[in-house]
Amino acid sequence: MTLLASQIGFASSHMASPAAAMADIAEQLGHAPLAGMLLFCSHRFDRDALARAINRHSEGVVAIGCTSSGELTERGYDEDSLTAIGFPKDGFHFVSHCFDDIDHFDPVAARDAIRTLAAVAARDSRPLGDRVNHVALFLVDGLSHREELLTMTIQDALGDIPLIGGSSGDGLAFRETSIFEGGRFHAHGAVVAILSTPRPLHVFKAQHYRPGAAKMVVTGAIPQDRVVTEINAEPAAAEYLRIAGHAGEALGVEFYAAHPPMVRAGGDYHVRSIQSANADGSLTFYCAIDEGIVLTVGEPIDRIAGMDALFTDIAGHLGEVDRIIAFDCVLNRIDAEQRQIARDVSELYRRHRVIGFNTYGEQYHALHVNQTFSGLAIGK
């Protein structure tokens, strides 16, 4: 697969069949050799057929990807698409490692595998020049409940190489998410790819909420399932509604997106997003949760002003930006739609060359986080 030399390639397709969509992607990308490719796909595609189509058009290219809860394309927010990012061989090196059974993840073996991967990346990227920058792109099963362990373990093994990534989605079905690596889709999997280039790189994390005043304490939890049964010694869902100032109202994904619980850790506040309310009055979260954690309900900030400041900061680090590969929580998208600013956000994304996908969670260095806009900016 090829594209114009020295440009980071991007293509998206809304063709109905996997074969047609991937053929459309290949035609858009052009004619210079690729070192690697990132793919984000709607969960509507048949995965076996899509894997065959990807393999047909990516021979000799390291291709990784995942299912999504929406895509970020040159339209801004997008959906029901297949998207691809191509890294030209004359300016990049790309190497990956797959963990295909993270239910039985072995941290000791994983550290060894990632250290070997980093050594290979350092050795094989030397032809790119004397000063090569490296970043680890991480994609993980968004329903695995294993992101925290994997993220901490992998970042520890990477040393100074920063990790950035996202948890795969399936719309909002919460049934089956997949990772693509090695020519096939993996359930219960994760993939790490080290991208190497002489170009400047900058990883970032931003959120659109600040902590409110009211506090609530998790007094009952099932940590292995990410379930909170009690808050302030009361049924969790009802007490969360009361603290948020909406006692008696119905819970749903729009409410979780607008009123995210936040926790203070490492001197900063982080969102701990809710996935669902359960019939027994408990709450299931997208992230690790346990008894004794103190939460506060987040309040929105001016997202457009915050994003403008973020993009200005990115340009300050890099100068002219080629592409921004973003991992944007699906709850951010839902909240933007509810606040009727989705069109404005999409316009910002288009203007600043943002591409990527909507996630079930984001990974930044050693953290698994929720409801952030995180990513990798690549300079020219």
LOFI-950917 format. One record per atom (N, C-alpha, C, CB): x, y, z. Coordinates in steps of 0.05 Angstrom, whole numbers, plus 5000, padded with zeros to 4 digits. Atoms other than C-alpha are relative to their C-alpha. Glycine has a CB too. Example, Ala and Ser with C-alpha at 12.3 -4.5 7.8 and 13.67 -1.06 7.14 Angstrom:
LOFI-950917
501849765000;524649105156;501850245000;498050015025;498449764999;527349795143;498550225014;500950094971;
end
This chain:
LOFI-950917
501749765000;500050005000;501850255000;498150005024;498249775005;502750694982;498550275004;501149984973;501149734999;501751444989;502250194992;498850075028;498149805008;505152094971;502350015020;498750284996;497750014983;512252094999;500050225021;502650014984;499649814978;513452445066;497550115012;501750224990;502549914988;506152575081;498849785016;498050104978;501650194986;502252225135;497449974986;499650085030;502450055016;496651905097;497549965018;500349764982;502650054986;489351895118;497949954979;499250245018;502350065018;483251595085;497749895016;500949804978;502350114987;476251415105;497949924979;498750205021;502050105019;470651035071;497449925015;501149764984;502650094990;463250925083;498749794982;498150245002;501050225016;462650365032;498849795018;502249894982;501550194983;457849825057;501649755005;497449934986;498750264996;462149205046;502950055009;499949834975;497149984993;469049095078;501850014976;500849775018;498350005023;472048935011;500050274985;499249774980;500249755014;469449564978;501250235017;497050064994;499049784983;471250005038;503150005000;499049975029;497150015000;478449755040;501250064973;500949725010;499149935027;479249814965;499950304997;498349864978;500249715001;476850534972;502250135015;497250095011;497849904984;481850655027;502749994985;500349855027;497550045014;487550374985;500350204977;500249714989;500049825022;485650804926;500650295009;497450004984;499549734990;485551434968;502950055010;498150065023;497449974988;492251305000;502350044980;500749775018;498049935020;496351314937;502349804995;501150255006;497950175012;503251044917;502749985012;500350084973;497350034989;509251084964;499949795023;501250275011;500150224981;511150505011;499550105029;502749855000;500749944973;508450505082;501749835019;497049955005;498750144978;512150315146;497949875017;501750185016;502050114983;505650205183;497350144995;500750025028;502749895004;498150335185;498449955025;498749864976;502050024979;492950475239;497250004987;500250245020;502750035011;485750265225;498050025023;499749744984;502349994981;479350445263;497549954984;499950285014;502350095016;472950115241;497450005017;500549734988;502750034988;465550145257;499549715007;497850114981;500650274992;462949535293;498049874981;498949995028;501950125019;457949435236;501349814980;498550224985;498650175020;463249105192;500349715010;502750114993;499350284994;463848345190;503049985003;498949814978;497249984994;470648255222;501749804985;500449965030;498450195016;472947635186;500350104971;498749725000;499949895027;471247945119;501850254999;497250074989;498349765000;474548605139;502949925003;499150185023;497250084997;480948245161;501049904973;500249775021;499150095027;481347905093;500550244982;497949814987;499849775018;480348575058;502550165008;497550185002;497749854991;485648925101;502649854991;500050035031;497750155007;490648365088;500650024970;499749715008;499749995029;489348395013;501450264991;497349984986;499049745008;491249135011;502350105017;497850205001;497849914982;496849165064;502349815002;498950055028;497850205000;501748625045;502750145005;500149854973;497449894993;508548775076;499950245018;501450074975;500349774982;505749325121;499149915027;498050214987;501050054973;505049295196;497450155005;502250085022;502649884997;497649415206;498749935026;498149924976;501450054975;494149495273;497550175000;501850065025;502449844998;487349755293;498049895020;498650024973;502050094982;480949655331;497250094991;500550105029;502849915004;473349715331;499650265017;498049785008;500449734989;470550395351;497250055009;500950214981;502749904994;464650775380;499650264985;499750045031;500049765016;465351295325;502850064991;498750235015;497449945011;471051545282;500350304998;500349874973;499349725004;474552215277;501450024973;501950115023;499049995028;475652365203;500250294992;498149854981;499949725010;476352985160;497350135000;501250004972;502649884995;468953095173;499750095029;497749804994;500349974971;470353155248;498949745011;498350255007;501450244991;465752685285;498849854977;497850085021;501050175021;463952105240;499149745011;502249964977;500950264990;460851415245;499649824976;497550025017;500550215021;459750765206;502150014978;497250044988;497949995020;466350845171;502349825007;501150294998;497450124997;472950505161;502150224995;500549764980;498049795003;478850985171;502849885002;499650225021;497350105000;486250885160;502050245001;500649834975;497849814999;492551275178;502549864991;500450115030;497750135011;498751115138;502650165005;499749974970;497449884993;505951255160;502049944978;501049915027;498250055022;510651335100;502749895009;500450254984;497650144992;516750895101;502550175000;500549764981;497649835001;521651455084;500350185024;499950174975;499749834977;520151805149;499249875026;498350244997;501050144976;517551275198;500949715001;497050025002;499750294996;518950595227;497849915020;502849925012;502350084985;513250185258;500349705006;497350054984;499850284993;513549535297;498049945023;502949935009;502250054981;508149195339;500349735015;497450014986;500250254985;506848655392;497249975010;502150005023;502850054992;500148335407;499949835025;498549864978;500750174978;497648065473;497249894994;500050165028;502550105011;492147605448;498149875021;500549814978;501750114980;489447355515;500550155026;500549695004;499449834977;489447915566;498449925025;499450294994;501350124976;484747525612;502149855017;497749814993;497950144987;491147145629;502750144996;500249714990;497749835005;496047725623;502149955021;499250305001;497750054982;502947575653;501850245000;501549744990;498449755000;506348225674;503049954996;499650145026;497150055003;513347915678;500749944971;500849765018;499550065028;512947615608;499550254983;498349774991;500749765016;509748265582;502350205001;497550135011;497749814998;515548695608;502249914982;501050025029;497850105017;520548245573;499350054970;500449705005;500849975028;516548275508;500150294991;497149904996;500049725007;515849035509;502950115000;498450175021;497249925001;523249135525;501449914975;501649905025;499050105025;524948705466;499050164977;499349704996;501249835022;520149105422;501450274999;497050035006;498749745000;523349755444;502949984989;500150115029;497350035010;530349485429;499949964970;501349765013;500350045029;528049265359;499450274987;497749804994;500749745011;524949955347;502550184999;497850135016;497649834999;531450305368;502049914979;501349995027;498150105019;535749855325;499150044971;500549695005;500949995028;531549835262;499250274990;497749814997;500649735009;529850575261;502550174996;498250145020;497549845003;537250795258;500350124972;502349835006;499749885027;537050895182;498450264997;499049804979;501549755002;532051465194;501750245008;497549985017;498449774992;537551895224;501249975027;498450264999;498650014974;541752055285;498250055023;502350195000;501849934978;536052335326;497249914993;500050315005;502650125005;529851905325;498350015025;500349714989;501949994977;523752005370;498249754999;498350264999;501750244999;519451425393;497550055018;501649765012;502449994984;512351365419;498649724997;498150234991;501550265001;508150745437;497150064997;500649845026;502949985005;501150705409;498749745011;499350044970;501150224985;496750255451;497049984995;500550035031;502850055004;489949945434;499349755016;499349964969;500750214982;486349495483;497049955000;501050065029;502850074998;479749125490;498650175021;499749705007;501449824983;474949635518;498049885020;498550204984;501850134981;470749115555;501649805018;497949844985;498350194986;476648745587;500250045030;502750004987;499549934972;477049105654;502949955008;498149845018;497250054995;484549005647;501850234993;500949754984;498349785010;486849685622;502050105020;498250224991;498149884980;489949925688;502549835002;498650025027;497750184997;494449315696;501850014975;499149715005;498450005025;496649315623;501450264996;498249944976;498849735005;497850065619;502450045019;497950225004;497849964981;502150085682;502449824993;499049945029;497950195006;506049465663;501550084975;498949724996;498849935026;507349685591;501650265002;497950024978;498549754998;509350395608;502549965017;498350225013;497650064985;514150135661;502149874983;499349815024;498150145017;517449685610;501150194978;498849764987;499149825022;517850245558;502050205010;497650154989;498149804990;521950695603;499250284992;502849934991;500549725008;522451385572;498250034976;502750134994;501849985023;518151225512;497250045010;500249744982;502849954990;511251535525;498049824986;499350294996;502250165010;505051115517;497550174997;499549765018;502549875005;498551375487;498149814986;500450274984;501850185014;492351005465;497150015009;501049725004;502950004995;485050815471;498949725003;498650154979;501450264996;480250255491;497949974977;498649995028;501750045023;476449955433;497050015008;500649734987;502949984994;468850045428;498449844980;499250294999;501950135019;462749745394;497450164999;499549715008;502349824998;458150345387;499550055029;497549884986;500550004971;454750325454;498649735007;498250245009;501350264996;452749585451;501149865024;500449834975;498650134977;457849355504;499849694998;498850105026;500250295004;457748655474;502749884992;498049934979;497450125009;464348525436;501650224986;499449774981;498149815013;470248975420;502449834991;500850235019;497850155012;476248755379;502450174994;499149854975;497549885008;483548915366;501049864975;502249985023;498850125024;486848805298;503050015001;498950154974;497050025002;494048565293;500749734988;501450045028;499150255011;497748035255;498049884980;500449805022;501850105022;492447985200;497349915009;501349794986;502750094992;486447835244;499150175024;500149705008;501249874977;481748115297;500249815024;497150084994;499750144975;482847905369;497950105020;502850025012;501649934976;477447895424;501849965024;497449825002;498550024975;480348005494;503050044994;499649735013;497249965008;486848275463;500850295004;500449924972;498849735000;491448875463;502450004982;500850095030;497749985017;496849125417;501650265007;499250004970;498249784996;502849585428;501650034974;501849975025;498349955023;506249905368;501850245007;498350064974;498149774997;512550345372;500450134974;502749905012;499649835023;512550905322;502550165003;497550184995;497449874998;519451185308;500350194976;502449805000;499749805021;521051815268;501850235009;497250114992;498549764993;525852405265;498250255005;502050074978;501849784997;519752855266;499450055030;497349964985;500849954972;517653205332;497449875007;499950305005;502450134990;512452835373;499250125026;500549695003;501049894975;508053075430;497549855008;499550304998;502450134990;503152665471;498650195020;500649735014;501649814983;497553025509;497549875011;499350254983;502550094987;491452935553;498550255009;500449805023;501649784991;485753425564;497249905008;499850224978;502750074994;478953385597;498350265002;499849855027;501849775003;472853845594;498450055025;498249964976;501649984975;470653825668;501950095022;498749735007;498649934976;472754105735;498349885024;500350315004;501450134978;470953805803;498050205013;501949915021;501949844985;464654055838;500549995029;497149904994;499549974971;463854195912;499149755016;498550245010;501150224985;459753595935;501749754998;497149944992;498450254999;463452965956;498249765005;502250025021;501350254994;461252245957;502149785003;497949934978;498150214994;464751625984;498949734992;500750005031;500850275007;464450935954;500249825025;501949894977;500150164976;462250496012;499449714994;497950115019;500450285008;460649855973;500849974971;497149925005;499050035028;464049585911;500749704995;502550174995;499050265010;465748955871;502250074981;497749824987;497949885016;472549185845;500649844974;502550015016;499350165024;473848605796;498050044978;500249715007;502049955020;467348785760;499650294994;497449885008;500249715002;468249545766;497250095007;500650094971;502849944992;461449565801;500150145028;498349745002;500449874975;459650055857;497149945009;500550314998;502750074989;453849805900;498950215018;500249745015;500949794981;453650365952;501750254999;500049885029;498649744997;455451095956;498850135025;499650194975;500949894975;455051426025;498149825015;498750274995;501750204987;452050776051;497249994990;500050045030;502650015013;446150866004;500349864973;498850294996;499850125026;444450495939;501350204980;497249934989;498249835015;449550765889;498650184980;502049834986;501249845022;445150995831;498450235011;498349834982;501749794989;440151375874;501650225014;498049885020;498449804986;445551715916;501650174980;501949865020;498649855021;449551915854;498150214988;501049814978;502049815011;443152245826;499650235020;497449864994;500649804980;441952605892;502450205002;499549875027;497649834998;449152865897;500250184975;502649835003;499849855025;448753095824;497750214998;499849824976;502149805000;442453495842;497649924983;500950264991;502250095017;437553065802;498649765011;501149934972;501350224987;434352605852;497449934987;499550065030;502550095012;428852185822;499949994970;497850165010;499950015029;430852295749;501049744990;501750244990;499150255012;432451735701;503050034993;498449934975;497250015008;439651535690;500349894972;501649825020;499450095027;442551435621;502750114991;497850084981;497349935009;448851525580;500350304997;500649874973;499849715002;447252265567;500550125027;497550124987;499649894973;446852385642;502849955010;498049885020;497250064992;453452025656;502050184986;500749714994;498249835016;456752435601;500150295011;499350004971;500249724991;454253095630;500950045029;497250094997;499449984971;455652935704;502049795008;497449985017;498150224995;461952515707;501150015029;502350014980;498550004975;464652295775;502950044995;499549735015;497149955002;471752525788;501449925026;500550304993;498450084977;477252285835;502650154999;500449705001;497449874998;483452645860;502249805003;500150215023;497850194999;489852255847;502550144988;499449744984;497549885010;497052485839;499950304998;500749884974;500149715001;495253205853;498150124980;502650114997;501749915021;490153245797;497449855002;501349974972;502650135001;482853065785;499749854973;497750205004;500450175024;481052505736;497149905000;502049774999;502750105003;474252285710;500049705004;498850074973;500650294998;471651595731;497349954988;500249905030;502550005014;466251505679;498349765007;500450014970;501950214996;459951095690;499249884974;497550105016;500950145024;458250575638;497049955000;501449734996;502850074999;451350355662;498949995028;499549734986;501450054975;446250345718;498749724998;497950225007;500950275001;444149645737;497349975015;502149815013;502750044989;437349355758;500050005030;498949744989;499850024971;439749255830;500850275013;501949795008;499349744989;441349995838;502950065001;498950035027;497149965001;448849915828;500850154974;501549745003;498949865023;453250285778;502549854990;500750295006;497650125012;458349975730;501750234988;499349794979;498249805009;464350405714;501849904977;501850105023;498150065021;469250435655;502849955010;500050234979;497250004989;475250425702;500049875027;501150285001;499750124974;477950135766;498650165022;502949965007;501549864979;473750305827;500149825025;497050054992;499850164976;474050085900;498850155023;503049925006;501149884976;471250215969;502050205011;499349785021;498449794988;473850836004;500750234981;502549885010;499349795019;474851245940;498050235004;499949904971;501749764998;472251965947;499650114973;501350215019;500749905026;468652215886;498650275003;498249804985;501649755002;465852895866;498850014972;501750255006;501349985026;461153045808;501350234984;496950045003;498749805016;464653415752;498150204988;501549864978;501549785013;462254075723;501350074974;499750255019;498749945026;463354265650;501450275000;497949994978;498749745006;468254805629;499350074971;503149985004;500449915028;468055195563;501749824982;500650304996;498450195015;470154625517;501450134976;498349784990;498849885024;471355055455;502450175008;497950174985;497749844992;475855545492;502249825010;499150195023;498050194990;479454965526;501549864977;498849805018;498750135023;480654615459;501750204985;497849884982;498349795014;483155265427;502750035015;498550274999;497649974984;488155325484;501849754997;499450045030;498450255003;490254595477;501450004973;498249765002;498850015026;491554655402;502250224998;497950044978;497949804999;495555295414;502449895014;499050265014;497850124985;499754925465;501449794984;498949885026;498750205017;500954345417;501750134979;497849824987;498449865020;503254825363;502550125012;498350224986;497649904987;507955135414;502149795005;499150125027;498150224997;511154465426;501249924973;498749765013;499150135025;511654245353;500650204977;497949814991;500049845024;511154845307;497749914983;502749984985;502150095019;507254645245;499349715005;500850054971;500950274994;503054025259;499149874974;497750015020;501050165023;502053485206;497349885006;502149784992;502450134992;496853065241;499849975030;499749724986;500450064973;493852965309;498349745001;498550235016;501450264997;491952235324;498750005028;501949764996;501449954975;486552285378;498449765009;498150244997;501650204986;483251815427;498050155017;501849805017;502149824989;476752165445;497849835012;499050204979;502050164987;472051855496;497250034987;499850065030;502749985012;465151685467;498250175017;498949714997;501749834984;462052045526;500550294994;500549945030;499549725009;465352695503;498250064976;503050054993;501649965024;461852605437;497050035007;500449774980;502849994992;455152465470;499350265014;499349765019;500449754986;455853065515;500050244981;502150045022;500049785020;457653515456;497450014985;502349964981;502650015014;451353285420;497850115018;499449714992;502049904982;447153415482;500150305004;500249865027;499649714996;450054115491;499850154973;502750055013;500349885027;449154245416;502550154991;497650194999;497449885009;456554395405;501549804983;501750095024;498650215016;458153765364;501150114974;498249764995;499149885025;458554175300;502550175004;497750164987;497749834994;463354675332;502549835006;499350195023;497850174994;467654115359;501149874975;499249785020;499250125025;467753775291;501650204983;497649904984;498649805015;469954425259;502850045011;498550265000;497349984988;475754485309;501749774992;499750015030;498550245008;477853775293;500950024971;498349755005;499349975028;477653905219;502350204996;497650084983;498149785003;481554545225;502849925009;499150255014;497450074988;487054225267;500949724992;499950025030;499150255012;487653585226;500049775020;502750034988;500450214980;485053125281;498749754987;498350105024;501050255010;483952395263;500249795022;501549904974;499950204979;482551785306;497449865004;500950135026;502550144995;476751455341;498950075028;500349704998;501349974974;471751495399;500349745016;497050074996;499050234984;473851035455;498149945023;502750065011;501250074974;471350675517;501950075023;499349705001;498049924980;477250975555;502650074986;500549785021;497649915012;484051275542;502449935018;500050314995;497550074985;491251105563;502050224994;501149724992;498149785002;496351655577;502349945019;498750285006;497850104984;503251445601;499149755016;501050235020;500750234984;501750965659;497150005009;501849975024;502749974990;494551195669;497949894980;499450295006;502550055015;487950905645;498050215009;498949705004;501749774993;483251505643;497449994984;501450274996;502649995013;476151665622;499350294993;497849885019;501249755009;472552225586;502150224996;498050095021;497949805008;478952555561;500150014969;502749925012;499249985028;481152795493;503149985001;499150284987;497150054998;488152495489;501149924973;500549775021;498950075026;492952365433;502950054995;498450134979;497349965009;499352425394;499950214977;501249744990;499649805021;501153045354;502749964987;499750305012;497650055016;506252955298;500650254984;499649754982;499249765015;510053545271;500949944972;502250155015;499150045028;512153655199;503150005000;498950234982;
end
